[in-house]
Amino acid sequence: MIIKVYPGSMVKCEGLDDDGNIEVKESLTIKQLLVVMKVPVLMRPLIVVWVNGKNASKNDKLQQGDAVSFMMPLAGG
């Protein structure tokens, strides 16, 4: 199945084509997607994930055509 990924500026990912799509196996979870895309292990717990515009759990399964966005919470002062 093919999904669209918006990794954000702070998340370095592998496996995306020029349009931000990646082909993955059926019923892949978000947690598994982070592994497939080789997101650094130390960053994985910090990433907030949205699927089709809604906050998602890393155990949620992805479906054909889903749009996945990764965000990193930032703090400043």
Chimera marker file (.cmm) of the C-alpha trace (Angstrom):
<marker_set name="trace">
<marker id="1" x="0.000" y="0.000" z="0.000" r="1" g="1" b="0" radius="0.5"/>
<marker id="2" x="1.114" y="3.568" z="-0.534" r="1" g="1" b="0" radius="0.5"/>
<marker id="3" x="0.925" y="6.312" z="2.083" r="1" g="1" b="0" radius="0.5"/>
<marker id="4" x="1.956" y="9.981" z="2.060" r="1" g="1" b="0" radius="0.5"/>
<marker id="5" x="4.401" y="11.158" z="4.744" r="1" g="1" b="0" radius="0.5"/>
<marker id="6" x="5.106" y="14.704" z="5.863" r="1" g="1" b="0" radius="0.5"/>
<marker id="7" x="8.208" y="14.237" z="8.049" r="1" g="1" b="0" radius="0.5"/>
<marker id="8" x="8.617" y="17.861" z="9.098" r="1" g="1" b="0" radius="0.5"/>
<marker id="9" x="11.891" y="19.729" z="9.152" r="1" g="1" b="0" radius="0.5"/>
<marker id="10" x="13.398" y="18.081" z="12.239" r="1" g="1" b="0" radius="0.5"/>
<marker id="11" x="12.783" y="14.426" z="11.366" r="1" g="1" b="0" radius="0.5"/>
<marker id="12" x="15.203" y="12.808" z="8.927" r="1" g="1" b="0" radius="0.5"/>
<marker id="13" x="13.559" y="9.847" z="7.174" r="1" g="1" b="0" radius="0.5"/>
<marker id="14" x="14.531" y="7.376" z="4.475" r="1" g="1" b="0" radius="0.5"/>
<marker id="15" x="12.486" y="5.675" z="1.792" r="1" g="1" b="0" radius="0.5"/>
<marker id="16" x="10.301" y="8.536" z="0.570" r="1" g="1" b="0" radius="0.5"/>
<marker id="17" x="9.985" y="9.236" z="-3.137" r="1" g="1" b="0" radius="0.5"/>
<marker id="18" x="10.119" y="12.783" z="-4.552" r="1" g="1" b="0" radius="0.5"/>
<marker id="19" x="6.427" y="13.323" z="-3.728" r="1" g="1" b="0" radius="0.5"/>
<marker id="20" x="6.739" y="12.124" z="-0.114" r="1" g="1" b="0" radius="0.5"/>
<marker id="21" x="5.116" y="8.740" z="-0.736" r="1" g="1" b="0" radius="0.5"/>
<marker id="22" x="6.328" y="5.389" z="0.543" r="1" g="1" b="0" radius="0.5"/>
<marker id="23" x="5.159" y="1.869" z="-0.242" r="1" g="1" b="0" radius="0.5"/>
<marker id="24" x="4.715" y="-0.276" z="2.864" r="1" g="1" b="0" radius="0.5"/>
<marker id="25" x="3.084" y="-3.592" z="3.810" r="1" g="1" b="0" radius="0.5"/>
<marker id="26" x="-0.616" y="-3.765" z="4.712" r="1" g="1" b="0" radius="0.5"/>
<marker id="27" x="-1.628" y="-3.140" z="8.357" r="1" g="1" b="0" radius="0.5"/>
<marker id="28" x="1.666" y="-1.444" z="9.232" r="1" g="1" b="0" radius="0.5"/>
<marker id="29" x="1.558" y="0.458" z="12.529" r="1" g="1" b="0" radius="0.5"/>
<marker id="30" x="2.967" y="3.937" z="12.960" r="1" g="1" b="0" radius="0.5"/>
<marker id="31" x="5.623" y="2.489" z="15.279" r="1" g="1" b="0" radius="0.5"/>
<marker id="32" x="6.664" y="0.081" z="12.506" r="1" g="1" b="0" radius="0.5"/>
<marker id="33" x="6.665" y="2.926" z="9.965" r="1" g="1" b="0" radius="0.5"/>
<marker id="34" x="9.229" y="4.804" z="12.080" r="1" g="1" b="0" radius="0.5"/>
<marker id="35" x="11.470" y="1.723" z="11.929" r="1" g="1" b="0" radius="0.5"/>
<marker id="36" x="10.985" y="1.247" z="8.161" r="1" g="1" b="0" radius="0.5"/>
<marker id="37" x="11.849" y="4.905" z="7.576" r="1" g="1" b="0" radius="0.5"/>
<marker id="38" x="14.947" y="4.595" z="9.800" r="1" g="1" b="0" radius="0.5"/>
<marker id="39" x="13.947" y="7.435" z="12.104" r="1" g="1" b="0" radius="0.5"/>
<marker id="40" x="16.662" y="7.578" z="14.808" r="1" g="1" b="0" radius="0.5"/>
<marker id="41" x="15.697" y="5.495" z="17.862" r="1" g="1" b="0" radius="0.5"/>
<marker id="42" x="16.260" y="8.384" z="20.286" r="1" g="1" b="0" radius="0.5"/>
<marker id="43" x="13.832" y="10.605" z="18.356" r="1" g="1" b="0" radius="0.5"/>
<marker id="44" x="10.963" y="8.092" z="18.101" r="1" g="1" b="0" radius="0.5"/>
<marker id="45" x="9.457" y="8.695" z="21.583" r="1" g="1" b="0" radius="0.5"/>
<marker id="46" x="9.516" y="12.478" z="21.009" r="1" g="1" b="0" radius="0.5"/>
<marker id="47" x="7.584" y="12.488" z="17.731" r="1" g="1" b="0" radius="0.5"/>
<marker id="48" x="3.904" y="13.447" z="17.741" r="1" g="1" b="0" radius="0.5"/>
<marker id="49" x="2.043" y="11.746" z="14.882" r="1" g="1" b="0" radius="0.5"/>
<marker id="50" x="-1.055" y="12.884" z="13.006" r="1" g="1" b="0" radius="0.5"/>
<marker id="51" x="-2.875" y="10.690" z="10.490" r="1" g="1" b="0" radius="0.5"/>
<marker id="52" x="-5.310" y="12.358" z="8.105" r="1" g="1" b="0" radius="0.5"/>
<marker id="53" x="-5.342" y="15.465" z="10.314" r="1" g="1" b="0" radius="0.5"/>
<marker id="54" x="-6.071" y="13.649" z="13.595" r="1" g="1" b="0" radius="0.5"/>
<marker id="55" x="-3.735" y="12.878" z="16.491" r="1" g="1" b="0" radius="0.5"/>
<marker id="56" x="-2.769" y="9.199" z="16.341" r="1" g="1" b="0" radius="0.5"/>
<marker id="57" x="-1.250" y="6.578" z="18.619" r="1" g="1" b="0" radius="0.5"/>
<marker id="58" x="1.939" y="4.886" z="17.505" r="1" g="1" b="0" radius="0.5"/>
<marker id="59" x="0.052" y="1.562" z="17.722" r="1" g="1" b="0" radius="0.5"/>
<marker id="60" x="-2.584" y="2.668" z="15.173" r="1" g="1" b="0" radius="0.5"/>
<marker id="61" x="-2.574" y="0.737" z="11.887" r="1" g="1" b="0" radius="0.5"/>
<marker id="62" x="-2.190" y="2.633" z="8.638" r="1" g="1" b="0" radius="0.5"/>
<marker id="63" x="-4.398" y="2.225" z="5.589" r="1" g="1" b="0" radius="0.5"/>
<marker id="64" x="-3.926" y="2.791" z="1.863" r="1" g="1" b="0" radius="0.5"/>
<marker id="65" x="-3.865" y="6.511" z="1.064" r="1" g="1" b="0" radius="0.5"/>
<marker id="66" x="-3.313" y="7.734" z="4.635" r="1" g="1" b="0" radius="0.5"/>
<marker id="67" x="-1.431" y="11.012" z="5.099" r="1" g="1" b="0" radius="0.5"/>
<marker id="68" x="0.977" y="10.832" z="8.045" r="1" g="1" b="0" radius="0.5"/>
<marker id="69" x="2.576" y="13.937" z="9.594" r="1" g="1" b="0" radius="0.5"/>
<marker id="70" x="5.420" y="13.898" z="12.105" r="1" g="1" b="0" radius="0.5"/>
<marker id="71" x="5.955" y="16.814" z="14.490" r="1" g="1" b="0" radius="0.5"/>
<marker id="72" x="8.485" y="17.494" z="17.224" r="1" g="1" b="0" radius="0.5"/>
<marker id="73" x="7.317" y="19.486" z="20.259" r="1" g="1" b="0" radius="0.5"/>
<marker id="74" x="9.590" y="22.479" z="20.856" r="1" g="1" b="0" radius="0.5"/>
<marker id="75" x="10.106" y="24.641" z="23.888" r="1" g="1" b="0" radius="0.5"/>
<marker id="76" x="11.779" y="27.951" z="24.241" r="1" g="1" b="0" radius="0.5"/>
<marker id="77" x="11.988" y="30.854" z="26.492" r="1" g="1" b="0" radius="0.5"/>
<link id1="1" id2="2" r="1" g="1" b="0" radius="0.2"/>
<link id1="2" id2="3" r="1" g="1" b="0" radius="0.2"/>
<link id1="3" id2="4" r="1" g="1" b="0" radius="0.2"/>
<link id1="4" id2="5" r="1" g="1" b="0" radius="0.2"/>
<link id1="5" id2="6" r="1" g="1" b="0" radius="0.2"/>
<link id1="6" id2="7" r="1" g="1" b="0" radius="0.2"/>
<link id1="7" id2="8" r="1" g="1" b="0" radius="0.2"/>
<link id1="8" id2="9" r="1" g="1" b="0" radius="0.2"/>
<link id1="9" id2="10" r="1" g="1" b="0" radius="0.2"/>
<link id1="10" id2="11" r="1" g="1" b="0" radius="0.2"/>
<link id1="11" id2="12" r="1" g="1" b="0" radius="0.2"/>
<link id1="12" id2="13" r="1" g="1" b="0" radius="0.2"/>
<link id1="13" id2="14" r="1" g="1" b="0" radius="0.2"/>
<link id1="14" id2="15" r="1" g="1" b="0" radius="0.2"/>
<link id1="15" id2="16" r="1" g="1" b="0" radius="0.2"/>
<link id1="16" id2="17" r="1" g="1" b="0" radius="0.2"/>
<link id1="17" id2="18" r="1" g="1" b="0" radius="0.2"/>
<link id1="18" id2="19" r="1" g="1" b="0" radius="0.2"/>
<link id1="19" id2="20" r="1" g="1" b="0" radius="0.2"/>
<link id1="20" id2="21" r="1" g="1" b="0" radius="0.2"/>
<link id1="21" id2="22" r="1" g="1" b="0" radius="0.2"/>
<link id1="22" id2="23" r="1" g="1" b="0" radius="0.2"/>
<link id1="23" id2="24" r="1" g="1" b="0" radius="0.2"/>
<link id1="24" id2="25" r="1" g="1" b="0" radius="0.2"/>
<link id1="25" id2="26" r="1" g="1" b="0" radius="0.2"/>
<link id1="26" id2="27" r="1" g="1" b="0" radius="0.2"/>
<link id1="27" id2="28" r="1" g="1" b="0" radius="0.2"/>
<link id1="28" id2="29" r="1" g="1" b="0" radius="0.2"/>
<link id1="29" id2="30" r="1" g="1" b="0" radius="0.2"/>
<link id1="30" id2="31" r="1" g="1" b="0" radius="0.2"/>
<link id1="31" id2="32" r="1" g="1" b="0" radius="0.2"/>
<link id1="32" id2="33" r="1" g="1" b="0" radius="0.2"/>
<link id1="33" id2="34" r="1" g="1" b="0" radius="0.2"/>
<link id1="34" id2="35" r="1" g="1" b="0" radius="0.2"/>
<link id1="35" id2="36" r="1" g="1" b="0" radius="0.2"/>
<link id1="36" id2="37" r="1" g="1" b="0" radius="0.2"/>
<link id1="37" id2="38" r="1" g="1" b="0" radius="0.2"/>
<link id1="38" id2="39" r="1" g="1" b="0" radius="0.2"/>
<link id1="39" id2="40" r="1" g="1" b="0" radius="0.2"/>
<link id1="40" id2="41" r="1" g="1" b="0" radius="0.2"/>
<link id1="41" id2="42" r="1" g="1" b="0" radius="0.2"/>
<link id1="42" id2="43" r="1" g="1" b="0" radius="0.2"/>
<link id1="43" id2="44" r="1" g="1" b="0" radius="0.2"/>
<link id1="44" id2="45" r="1" g="1" b="0" radius="0.2"/>
<link id1="45" id2="46" r="1" g="1" b="0" radius="0.2"/>
<link id1="46" id2="47" r="1" g="1" b="0" radius="0.2"/>
<link id1="47" id2="48" r="1" g="1" b="0" radius="0.2"/>
<link id1="48" id2="49" r="1" g="1" b="0" radius="0.2"/>
<link id1="49" id2="50" r="1" g="1" b="0" radius="0.2"/>
<link id1="50" id2="51" r="1" g="1" b="0" radius="0.2"/>
<link id1="51" id2="52" r="1" g="1" b="0" radius="0.2"/>
<link id1="52" id2="53" r="1" g="1" b="0" radius="0.2"/>
<link id1="53" id2="54" r="1" g="1" b="0" radius="0.2"/>
<link id1="54" id2="55" r="1" g="1" b="0" radius="0.2"/>
<link id1="55" id2="56" r="1" g="1" b="0" radius="0.2"/>
<link id1="56" id2="57" r="1" g="1" b="0" radius="0.2"/>
<link id1="57" id2="58" r="1" g="1" b="0" radius="0.2"/>
<link id1="58" id2="59" r="1" g="1" b="0" radius="0.2"/>
<link id1="59" id2="60" r="1" g="1" b="0" radius="0.2"/>
<link id1="60" id2="61" r="1" g="1" b="0" radius="0.2"/>
<link id1="61" id2="62" r="1" g="1" b="0" radius="0.2"/>
<link id1="62" id2="63" r="1" g="1" b="0" radius="0.2"/>
<link id1="63" id2="64" r="1" g="1" b="0" radius="0.2"/>
<link id1="64" id2="65" r="1" g="1" b="0" radius="0.2"/>
<link id1="65" id2="66" r="1" g="1" b="0" radius="0.2"/>
<link id1="66" id2="67" r="1" g="1" b="0" radius="0.2"/>
<link id1="67" id2="68" r="1" g="1" b="0" radius="0.2"/>
<link id1="68" id2="69" r="1" g="1" b="0" radius="0.2"/>
<link id1="69" id2="70" r="1" g="1" b="0" radius="0.2"/>
<link id1="70" id2="71" r="1" g="1" b="0" radius="0.2"/>
<link id1="71" id2="72" r="1" g="1" b="0" radius="0.2"/>
<link id1="72" id2="73" r="1" g="1" b="0" radius="0.2"/>
<link id1="73" id2="74" r="1" g="1" b="0" radius="0.2"/>
<link id1="74" id2="75" r="1" g="1" b="0" radius="0.2"/>
<link id1="75" id2="76" r="1" g="1" b="0" radius="0.2"/>
<link id1="76" id2="77" r="1" g="1" b="0" radius="0.2"/>
</marker_set>
